[in-house]
Amino acid sequence: MDNNAAERAIRPLTVGRKNWGNIDTIRGAETSVIIYSLVKSVKANNLRIYNYMELLLTELPKLADDTSRDFVQNLLP
């Protein structure tokens, strides 16, 4: 038996740990968690990360004045 699957699953966390040392505020940490979770959801749904993030970054500014936030369901992966 081997643990390759487990090692592959935690590799992004261990590689990112050095990068996350630069996050020195709670708000920065919360933002990082949101982005990381979103990227993992995109991967889980077999979407292209770059294309999805590009879509979000072009569509969200257009919807900034929408106070109902009903559009969020349409933008989820």
N, C-alpha and C positions, 0 to 999 in steps of 0.2 A: 504494500500500500504506500501511497505517497500523499503529500498534502499540497500538490501543485495548485489545485483549485482554491484552497484557502489562501495560499501565498499570493496568487493572482488577485484575489478579492481585496486584500489589504494593501497591496503594493501602492495604489494611488494615495492612500492615507499616509504611508510611511515616507513616500517621496515628497508629498506636499508638506509634511511636518516642518521641514526646514524653511519653506516659503512662508508658512503661517506664523513663524516667529516674528515677522515684520508687522503683524496685526497687533496694534497696541491699544485699541479701544474696543469697548463692548459693541458699539455700532458696526465697526469694521468686521468684527467676528460674526455678528448676526448676518451681515451682508454676504460674507464668505459662505456661511452655511446655506443661505438661500440659493446662491449661485451653484454651489457644489451639489445640492439636492436636485436642482433643476437639470443640471448636466447629467446626473445619474438617471433621472427619469427619462430624459431624452435618449440616453443609451439603452435603457431597458425597453423602450418602445421602438428600437431599431431606426431611429431618425438620425439625420446628419446634424451633428452639433452645431457646426458653423452656420449652416442654412437656417436652423431653428433660432439661434441667437440673433442672426441678422434679421429674421422676421420680427422677433420681439422688439429689437431696438429700432425698427422702422415703424411698427404699429403702435407701440405703447405711447410715444409722444403724440400721436394723432388722437389718442383716447384720454389724454390727461385731464380734460375738462369734464369727462363723464363721471359724475359722482356716484352713480348706481353700482359701478364695478361689476355689472352683469357680464361684461365682455371677457372677463378673466377665464371663464369656463371654455370659451372658444379658442383661447390662446394656449391652453395647457397641452402638453404633449400627448 
